[in-house]
C-alpha cells in the first residue's frame, strides 16, 4: 500500500497539545527502558530528577538558587538566538559568542574589580561582554551580506576558534595571563568573586539573584521590540521573503547586520550574567547553552514567552539529572543529554503531524503534496 502526505487545513489546539504531550511521554518511556536496563528504578530516578531533590530537603532554597543559575544564561541565550532565527539567519555560533563574552566580562572583572565600585564594574562587564560577542557575531553577518557565505558553516567554525582561544588562556602560564591563579603550580583559572559579583535580593533565607529579574526584563523588551517596533517588523519581513523586503525598499543588508549584532550582544550579556554569578572563568563556562538554546528556540517556535517556559523545563531536566546522578551512581549526568535529544526528536515528529497527515493513496493513483 502506498501513502502520501497531505497538509492539514487546521489542527485543533487540543490535538496539538496531545501530540506534544505524547511525544514527551514516549521519550520518558524510552528513558525508563534505559534506566531499567542498568538496574535503576525509573520512577525513583524521574522523581528525583523532576523535583531536583528539593522534596524533604531542608536547604531546598539553595537548590533552587543553583537551578536559577542554569536557567538564566539558557533563557537569555535562547531569546537572543530567536532574533536571528526569525530572520532566517541561522546563528549556530552561540557557543563561540558566549565564550568571547565571558572572556571579555572576566577581563573587566580582573582589571576593574579591585579599583572601581562594584556596580560600575558590573555595568562595564556587561558592556564589554556585549561588545565582544556582538562584534564576533557580526563577522559572520558581514561575510553573509558581502559574499553570500553560509552563516551556518561559518558560525559553527567560529565556535571552535573561540573554544580553543579559551583553552589557550586556561593552559598558558605567563606573566601577561591575569586569568590564571598565580599561586597555583599548575594552570588553573583564578576567581574574582571577592571583588565583584551580581547581588541577590533576600527573600527570607532565599536569595533571588538580580540576573533573574534582568532576564525577564530582557524578555519583555525583546517581545516589545519584535511586536511593536519598525525594526521588529523589518525582521519579520526579511524572514518571510528577502525579495519582498527589497521590493518594499528595506535595506536588507543593514537589517541583517543590525539584528545579528543585537542577537550576539544578548548572548554576550548572558555570558556576563554567568561569569558574574560564578565568579570564575572556566573552559566549561558555557554549559552548552549555545547548543541547547537552539533546541529551546525551536521547541518554543521562536515565541519569546514560550522560550521562558521551555527553558524552565529544559533547565529542570539538566539540573535535575545532575542532582539525580549524585544519588544513582549507575547513571551519568549526560543521561539528560540523551533524554533531551529523544524529546527534541519526538517533539519535532509531533510537530510534523500537527501540520501534515499521512493517508493511504488510492489504488493506482498518483501521490501529490496537495492530496
Order of alpha helices (4+ residues) and beta strands (2+ residues): beta-alpha-alpha-alpha-alpha-alpha-alpha-beta-beta-alpha-alpha-alpha-alpha-alpha-alpha-alpha-beta
